[in-house]
Amino acid sequence: MLAILGFLMVITFLYLIMSKRVTPFTGLIIVPVIYGIIGGFGFQLGPMMMDGVLNTAPTALLILFAILYFGIMIDTGLFEPLTNKIIKIAKGDPLKVIVGTAILAGIVGLDGDGSTTIIIVVSAFLPIYIKLGIKPIILASITVLQIGITTLVPWGGPVGRVASVLNLDPTSLFRTMVPGMIVSLIYIVLVAYIIGRKERARLGIHNPYLNMNDQTESMMSAAVENVVIKRPELRWLNFILTIVIMAALLLEWLPPVVLFILGTAIALLINYPSIIDQRERVQKHAPNALSVTSIMLAAGVFAGILKETQMSAAMAQSLITIIPDGIGSFLPIVIAVLSIPGLFLIGPDAFYFGIIPVISETASIYGVSEMEIAIASLYGTSFGFIGPLVGAMYLLTEMTKVNLGDVQKYAAKWAIGVFLIYIIIGVTLGHILL
C-alpha cells in the first residue's frame, strides 16, 4: 500500500510539474501533504515536514547568501575588467571572439546563476557577432555549454537540489565534481577554438586586426552598464574577498553558509556604506535568491514526508523485484546515463525531487551510497540546462534571437563530450564504481 501511494505521489508531482499546472514550490508541498493524509498520517505530517525542512535548511541558506554575494559583486563591476580585457584581446578576430566567449562564460558562470551569466556574456558579445557575421547560435551554444558545467557549484541549482533531497553536504559533493568540471571547461574552450577556426575560414577574415579600433569600441560599449553602483576603486579588495571565500570554502575553514553570510555582510559594508544603498542591493537580488531558496525548503517537505512515512523504503523494496540480478551494483552508471533524458525531458525539479530519492533508496540495498547516486545524477547536467523546462534558455534564445531547437541540436553534440569526461574521471578517481 505504501509503495503504491509513494509511486502515485511521485507520478502526480511529475505530471503537475511537466504540465505546468503548479509551480515546483507548490507541488513539492501540496502533493506530499495530500498523499500523507490519504495514507492516514494526518497529524504526524507536521514533525515529518519539519524534519525535512531542517535537513535542507543549510543548503537553502547557502544558496540564498551565495546568490546575494555574487549579485553584489556583479553590481560592483568585479567582472567588468575581465570582460573588457577579453573583448580587447579578441580584436575583431572570429576565432578569438568565440574563444573569448567560452572563457568569459566559464568564469562569470561560477556565480551559479545562469540567467546572470547569459545577460553579461550575450550583452558583451552579441553586437560583435553581428558585426563580424559570426552565427549567433555559436554564442548561444558556447554560453549554455559553459553554464551547464559551472552550474555545479555548491550554490548552483543541481547540486543544491540533489544535496537537499539526499541530505548531503553540497560542498563535499562539489569537490568530487571539481576535476571533471575543470577538464570540461577546458574542453569547451577547445570546442570554441575548433568552431572559431571554421568561422574564420568561412568569413574569410585572415587579418585579425582588421578594423580593430571600430570593433573594439563597439565591444566595449556593449559591456557598459550602470556606473552609479560600480565600485572600480574597490575592485582589488572585492577580488581578494572573493578569493578568500573560495579558498575557505574548498579548504573547509568555516561552514559554507557562514562563509557567504559573512561575505555578504562584508561586501555590503565595504561597497555600500549607506543603509539605503545596502537595502537597494538586497532588494534587487532578493527575488532571485528567494525563489531558489523557497524551492529548496519545499523540497525538504517533500523528502521528509516521502522518507518518514516509509513510502520511499516501500518503493525501493518493490523496485528490487524488477531489477535484474547483477544490475544493482551498476546503478550509478545507469543513473548517469538516465540523467541525460531525465534532466532534458522532465527538468531538474522533477528529476531530482521526484526520481532520485526513490532510486537512492533502492541503490542503498545494493550497497551503493547516496553520494555515488548524487554524483552520477549530476553527469547529465549539460543536457539538462539546454532542456525546454529551463527558464534561462528562453532568456538566451530571446536575447540572441536563435531558435530553441536549433540551440539544443547544436549544443547537444558537444555536450556528449562533457558527459564522457565526467564518466571517465568519475570512474578513474573512484567516485562511482563499476
For each residue, the residues with C-beta under 8 A, 3 or more apart:
1: 4 5 39
2: 5 6 39 309 310 311 313 314 315
3: 6 7 311 314 315 317 318
4: 1 7 8
5: 1 2 8 9 35 38 39 311
6: 2 3 9 10 35 306 309 311 312 314 315 358
7: 3 4 10 11 315 318
8: 4 5 11 12 35
9: 5 6 12 13 31 32 35 306 311
10: 6 7 13 14 315 354 355 358
11: 7 8 14 15
12: 8 9 15 16 31 35
13: 9 10 16 17 27 28 31 32 302 350 353 354
14: 10 11 17 18 346 350 354
15: 11 12 18 19 21
16: 12 13 19 21 22 27 31
17: 13 14 20 22 24 27 346 347 349 350 354
18: 14 15 346 347 350 389
19: 15 16
20: 17
21: 15 16
22: 16 17 26 27 30
23: 26 27
24: 17 27 28 295 298 349 353
25: 28 29 294 295 298
26: 22 23 29 30
27: 13 16 17 22 23 24 30 31
28: 13 24 25 31 32 295 298 299 301 302 349 353
29: 25 26 32 33 298 301 302
30: 22 26 27 33 34
31: 9 12 13 16 27 28 34 35 302
32: 9 13 28 29 35 36 301 302 305 306
33: 29 30 36 37 45 49 301 305
34: 30 31 37 38
35: 5 6 8 9 12 31 32 38 39 305 311
36: 32 33 39 41 42 44 45 48 305 309
37: 33 34 40 41 42 45
38: 5 34 35
39: 1 2 5 35 36 309 311
40: 37
41: 36 37 44 45 48 305 309
42: 36 37 45
43: 46
44: 36 41 47 48 308
45: 33 36 37 41 42 48 49 305
46: 43 49 50
47: 44 50 51 308
48: 36 41 44 45 51 52 304 305 308 309
49: 33 45 46 52 53 300 301 304 305
50: 46 47 53 54 304
51: 47 48 54 55 304 308
52: 48 49 55 56 299 300 301 302 303 304 305 307 308
53: 49 50 56 57 297 300 301 304
54: 50 51 57 300
55: 51 52 164 167 300 303 304
56: 52 53 59 60 164 165 167 296 297 299 300 303
57: 53 54 60 61 297 300
58: 61 62 255 256 257
59: 56 62 63 160 163 164 170 296
60: 56 57 63 64 160 164 293 296 297 300
61: 57 58 64 65 257 261 293
62: 58 59 65 66 154 155 160 170 256 257 260
63: 59 60 66 67 112 155 160 289 292 293 296
64: 60 61 67 68 289 290 292 293
65: 61 62 68 69 257 260 261 263 264 289
66: 62 63 69 70 112 154 155 260
67: 63 64 70 71 111 112 113 155 285 288 289 292
68: 64 65 71 72 260 264 282 285 286 289
69: 65 66 72 73 245 260 263 264 267
70: 66 67 73 74 111 112 113 116 155
71: 67 68 74 75 111 113 116 281 284 285 288 289
72: 68 69 75 76 264 267 268 271 272 281 285
73: 69 70 76 78 79 111 238 242 267
74: 70 71 77 78 79 111 116 120
75: 71 72 229 230 271 281 284
76: 72 73 229 230 231 234 235 238 267 271
77: 74 80 81 225 230 231 232 235
78: 73 74 235 238 239 242
79: 73 74 82 83 107 108 120
80: 77 83 84 223 225 230 232
81: 77 84 85 235
82: 79 85 86 104 107 108
83: 79 80 86 87 104 108 120 124 223
84: 80 81 87 88 220 223
85: 81 82 88 89
86: 82 83 89 90 100 103 104
87: 83 84 90 100 124 125 128 216 219 220 223
88: 84 85 91 216 219 220
89: 85 86 96 100
90: 86 87 93 96 97 100 128 219
91: 88 96 208 209 212 215 216
92: 97 128 132 205 208 209 210 211 212 215 216
93: 90 96 97 200 205 208 209
94: 97 98 132 134 196 199 200 203 205
95: 98 99 193 196 197 199 200 208
96: 89 90 91 93 99 100 196 208
97: 90 92 93 94 100 101 125 128 129 132 134 196
98: 94 95 101 102 134 138 139 142 192 193 195 196 199
99: 95 96 102 103 189 192 193 196
100: 86 87 89 90 96 97 103 104 125
101: 97 98 104 105 121 125 138 139 142 143 192
102: 98 99 105 106 142 146 188 189 191 192
103: 86 99 100 106 107 189
104: 82 83 86 100 101 107 108 120 121 124 125
105: 101 102 108 109 117 121 142 143 146 147 150
106: 102 103 109 110 146 149 150 185 188 189
107: 79 82 103 104 110
108: 79 82 83 104 105 111 116 117 120 121
109: 105 106 112 114 117 146 147 149 150 151
110: 106 107 150 153
111: 67 70 71 73 74 108 116 117
112: 63 66 67 70 109 150 151 153 154 155 156 157
113: 67 70 71 116 117 156 288
114: 109 117 118 147 151 385 390 392
115: 118 119 288 391 392 395
116: 70 71 74 108 111 113 119 120
117: 105 108 109 111 113 114 120 121 143 146 147 150
118: 114 115 121 122 143 144 147 392 395 396 399
119: 115 116 122 123 395 399
120: 74 79 83 104 108 116 117 123 124
121: 101 104 105 108 117 118 124 125 139 143
122: 118 119 125 126 139 140 143 396 399 400
123: 119 120 126 222 223 399
124: 83 87 104 120 121 219 222 223
125: 87 97 100 101 104 121 122 128 129 139 219 222
126: 122 123 129 130 136 139 222 399 400
127: 130 131 218 219 221 222
128: 87 90 92 97 125 131 132 134 215 218 219 222
129: 97 125 126 132 134 135 136 138 139
130: 126 127 133 136
131: 127 128 215 218
132: 92 94 97 128 129 203 205 215
133: 130 203
134: 94 97 98 128 129 138 139 199 203
135: 129 138 139 199
136: 126 129 130 139 140 400 401 402
137: 140 141 400 402 406 407 410
138: 98 101 129 134 135 141 142 195 199 410
139: 98 101 121 122 125 126 129 134 135 136 142 143 400
140: 122 136 137 143 144 396 397 400 402 407 410 411
141: 137 138 144 145 407 410 411 414
142: 98 101 102 105 138 139 145 146 188 191 192 195
143: 101 105 117 118 121 122 139 140 146 147 396
144: 118 140 141 147 148 385 386 393 396 407 411
145: 141 142 148 149 188 191 382 411 414 415 418
146: 102 105 106 109 117 142 143 149 150 185 188
147: 105 109 114 117 118 143 144 150 151 385 392
148: 144 145 151 381 382 383 384 385 386 415 418
149: 106 109 145 146 152 181 184 185 188 381 382 418
150: 105 106 109 110 112 117 146 147 153 156 181 185
151: 109 112 114 147 148 156 157 158 381 385
152: 149 156 158 159 174 177 181 378 381
153: 110 112 150 156 159 174
154: 62 66 112 159 160 163 170 171 173 174 249 256
155: 62 63 66 67 70 112 160 170 260
156: 112 113 150 151 152 153 159 160
157: 112 151 160 161 292 348
158: 151 152 161 162 348 352 378 381 384
159: 152 153 154 156 162 163 170 173 174 177 378
160: 59 60 62 63 154 155 156 157 163 164 170 292 296
161: 157 158 164 165 295 296 299 348 349 352 353
162: 158 159 165 166 168 173 352 356 374 377 378
163: 59 154 159 160 166 167 168 169 170 173 374
164: 55 56 59 60 160 161 167 296 299 300 303
165: 56 161 162 299 302 303 352 353 356 357
166: 162 163 356 357 360 370 373 374
167: 55 56 163 164 303 370
168: 162 163 172 173 370 371 374
169: 163 172 173
170: 59 62 154 155 159 160 163 173 174 256
171: 154 174 175 249 252 256
172: 168 169 175 176 371
173: 154 159 162 163 168 169 170 176 177 371 374 375 378
174: 152 153 154 159 170 171 177 178
175: 171 172 178 250
176: 172 173 371 375 426 429 431
177: 152 159 173 174 180 181 375 378 422
178: 174 175 181 182
179: 182 183 425 429
180: 177 183 184 421 422 425 426
181: 149 150 152 177 178 184 185
182: 178 179 185 186
183: 179 180 186 187 421 425
184: 149 180 181 187 188 382 417 418 421 422
185: 106 146 149 150 181 182 188 189
186: 182 183 189 190
187: 183 184 190 191 417 418 421
188: 102 106 142 145 146 149 184 185 191 192 414 418
189: 99 102 103 106 185 186 192 193
190: 186 187 193 194
191: 102 142 145 187 188 194 195 414 417
192: 98 99 101 102 142 188 189 195 196
193: 95 98 99 189 190 196 197
194: 190 191 197 198
195: 98 138 142 191 192 198 199
196: 94 95 96 97 98 99 192 193 199 200
197: 95 193 194 200 201
198: 194 195 201 202
199: 94 95 98 134 135 138 195 196 202 203
200: 93 94 95 196 197 203 205 206
201: 197 198 204
202: 198 199
203: 94 132 133 134 199 200
204: 201
205: 92 93 94 132 200 208 210
206: 200
207: 210
208: 91 92 93 95 96 205
209: 91 92 93 212
210: 92 205 207
211: 92 214 215
212: 91 92 209 215 216
213: 216 217
214: 211 217 218
215: 91 92 128 131 132 211 212 218 219
216: 87 88 91 92 212 213 219 220
217: 213 214 220 221
218: 127 128 131 214 215 221 222
219: 87 88 90 124 125 127 128 215 216 222 223
220: 84 87 88 216 217 223 224
221: 127 217 218 224
222: 123 124 125 126 127 128 218 219
223: 80 83 84 87 123 124 219 220
224: 220 221 227
225: 77 80 230
226: 229 230
227: 224 230
228:
229: 75 76 226 277 281
230: 75 76 77 80 225 226 227
231: 76 77 234 235 238 271
232: 77 80 235
233:
234: 76 231 237 238 270 271
235: 76 77 78 81 231 232 238 239
236: 239 240
237: 234 240 241 270
238: 73 76 78 231 234 235 241 242 267 270 271
239: 78 235 236 242 243
240: 236 237 243 244
241: 237 238 244 245 263 266 267 270
242: 73 78 238 239 245 246 263
243: 239 240 246 247
244: 240 241 247 248
245: 69 241 242 248 249 259 260 263
246: 242 243 249 250
247: 243 244 250 251 253
248: 244 245 251 252 253 254 259
249: 154 171 245 246 252 256 259
250: 175 246 247
251: 247 248
252: 171 248 249
253: 247 248 259
254: 248 258 259 262
255: 58 258 259
256: 58 62 154 170 171 249 259 260
257: 58 61 62 65 260 261
258: 254 255 261 262
259: 245 248 249 253 254 255 256 262 263
260: 62 65 66 68 69 155 245 256 257 263 264
261: 61 65 257 258 264 265
262: 254 258 259 265 266
263: 65 69 241 242 245 259 260 266 267
264: 65 68 69 72 260 261 267 268
265: 261 262 268 269
266: 241 262 263 269 270
267: 69 72 73 76 238 241 263 264 270 271
268: 72 264 265 271 272 278 281 282
269: 265 266 272 273 278
270: 234 237 238 241 266 267 273
271: 72 75 76 231 234 238 267 268
272: 72 268 269 277 278 280 281
273: 269 270 277
274: 277 278
275: 278 279
276: 279 280
277: 229 272 273 274 280 281
278: 268 269 272 274 275 281 282
279: 275 276 282 283
280: 272 276 277 283 284
281: 71 72 75 229 268 272 277 278 284 285
282: 68 268 278 279 285 286
283: 279 280 286
284: 71 75 280 281
285: 67 68 71 72 281 282 288 289
286: 68 282 283 289 290
287: 290 291
288: 67 71 113 115 285 291 292
289: 63 64 65 67 68 71 285 286 292 293
290: 64 286 287 293 294
291: 287 288 294 295
292: 63 64 67 157 160 288 289 295 296
293: 60 61 63 64 289 290 296 297
294: 25 290 291 297 298
295: 24 25 28 161 291 292 298 299 349
296: 56 59 60 63 160 161 164 292 293 299 300
297: 53 56 57 60 293 294 300 301
298: 24 25 28 29 294 295 301 302
299: 28 52 56 161 164 165 295 296 302 303 352 353
300: 49 52 53 54 55 56 57 60 164 296 297 303 304
301: 28 29 32 33 49 52 53 297 298 304 305
302: 13 28 29 31 32 52 165 298 299 305 306 353
303: 52 55 56 164 165 167 299 300 306 307 353 357
304: 48 49 50 51 52 53 55 300 301 307 308
305: 32 33 35 36 41 45 48 49 52 301 302 308 309 311
306: 6 9 32 302 303 309 311 312 357
307: 52 303 304 310 311 312 313 357
308: 44 47 48 51 52 304 305
309: 2 6 36 39 41 48 305 306
310: 2 307 313 314
311: 2 3 5 6 9 35 39 305 306 307 314 315
312: 6 306 307 315 316 357 358 361
313: 2 307 310 316 317 361
314: 2 3 6 310 311 317 318
315: 2 3 6 7 10 311 312 318 319 358 361 362
316: 312 313 319 320 358 361 362 364 365
317: 3 313 314 320 321 365
318: 3 7 314 315 321 322
319: 315 316 322 323 358 362
320: 316 317 323 328 362 365
321: 317 318
322: 318 319
323: 319 320 327 328 362
324: 327
325: 328
326: 329 330
327: 323 324 330 331 334
328: 320 323 325 331 363 365 366 368
329: 326 366 367 368 433
330: 326 327 333 334 434
331: 327 328 334 335 359 362 363 366 368 373 376
332: 335 336 363 368 372 373 375 376 432 433
333: 330 336 337 376 423 432 434
334: 327 330 331 337 338
335: 331 332 338 339 356 359 363 373 376 377
336: 332 333 339 376 377 379 380 419 422 423 426 432
337: 333 334 340 380
338: 334 335 341 342 380
339: 335 336 342 343 351 376 377 378 379 380 381 383 384
340: 337 343 344 380 383 419
341: 338 344 345 383
342: 338 339 345 346 351 355 380 384
343: 339 340 346 347 348 351 380 381 383 384 387
344: 340 341 380 383 384 386 387
345: 341 342 387
346: 14 17 18 342 343 350 351 354 355 389
347: 17 18 343 350 351 384 387 389 390
348: 157 158 161 343 351 352 384 389 390
349: 17 24 28 161 295 352 353 354 389
350: 13 14 17 18 346 347 353 354 355
351: 339 342 343 346 347 348 354 355 356 377 384
352: 158 161 162 165 299 348 349 355 356 377
353: 13 24 28 161 165 299 302 303 349 350 356 357
354: 10 13 14 17 346 349 350 351 357 358
355: 10 342 346 350 351 352 358 359
356: 162 165 166 335 351 352 353 359 360 373 374 377
357: 165 166 303 306 307 312 353 354 360 361
358: 6 10 312 315 316 319 354 355 361 362
359: 331 335 355 356 362 363 373
360: 166 356 357 363 364 370 373 374
361: 312 313 315 316 357 358 364 365
362: 315 316 319 320 323 331 358 359 365 366
363: 328 331 332 335 359 360 366 368 369 370 372 373
364: 316 360 361 367 368 369 370
365: 316 317 320 328 361 362
366: 328 329 331 362 363
367: 329 364
368: 328 329 331 332 363 364 372 373
369: 363 364 372 373
370: 166 167 168 360 363 364 373 374
371: 168 172 173 176 374 375
372: 332 363 368 369 375 376 431 432 433
373: 166 331 332 335 356 359 360 363 368 369 370 376 377
374: 162 163 166 168 173 356 360 370 371 377 378
375: 173 176 177 332 371 372 378 379 426 431 432
376: 331 332 333 335 336 339 372 373 379 426 432
377: 162 335 336 339 351 352 356 373 374 380
378: 152 158 159 162 173 177 339 374 375 381 422
379: 336 339 375 376 419 422 423 426
380: 336 337 338 339 340 342 343 344 377 383 384 419
381: 148 149 151 152 158 339 343 378 384 385
382: 145 148 149 184 385 386 411 415 418 419
383: 148 339 340 341 343 344 380 386 387 412 415 419
384: 148 158 339 342 343 344 347 348 351 380 381 387 390
385: 114 144 147 148 151 381 382 390 392 393
386: 144 148 344 382 383 390 393 407 408 411 412 415
387: 343 344 345 347 383 384 390 393 408
388: 393 404
389: 18 346 347 348 349
390: 114 347 348 384 385 386 387 393
391: 115 394 395
392: 114 115 118 147 385 395 396
393: 144 385 386 387 388 390 396 397 404 407
394: 391 397 398 404
395: 115 118 119 391 392 398 399
396: 118 122 140 143 144 392 393 399 400 402 407
397: 140 393 394 400 401 402 403 404 407
398: 394 395 401
399: 118 119 122 123 126 395 396
400: 122 126 136 137 139 140 396 397
401: 136 397 398
402: 136 137 140 396 397 406 407
403: 397 406 407
404: 388 393 394 397 407 408
405: 408 409
406: 137 402 403 409 410
407: 137 140 141 144 386 393 396 397 402 403 404 410 411
408: 386 387 404 405 411 412
409: 405 406 412 413
410: 137 138 140 141 406 407 413 414
411: 140 141 144 145 382 386 407 408 414 415
412: 383 386 408 409 415 416
413: 409 410 416
414: 141 145 188 191 410 411 417 418
415: 145 148 382 383 386 411 412 418 419
416: 412 413 419 420
417: 184 187 191 414 420 421
418: 145 148 149 184 187 188 382 414 415 421 422
419: 336 340 379 380 382 383 415 416 422 423
420: 416 417 423 424
421: 180 183 184 187 417 418 424 425
422: 177 180 184 336 378 379 418 419 425 426
423: 333 336 379 419 420 426 427
424: 420 421 427 428
425: 179 180 183 421 422 428 429 431
426: 176 180 336 375 376 379 422 423 429 431 432
427: 423 424 430 431 432 433 434
428: 424 425
429: 176 179 425 426
430: 427 433
431: 176 372 375 425 426 427
432: 332 333 336 372 375 376 426 427
433: 329 332 372 427 430
434: 330 333 427
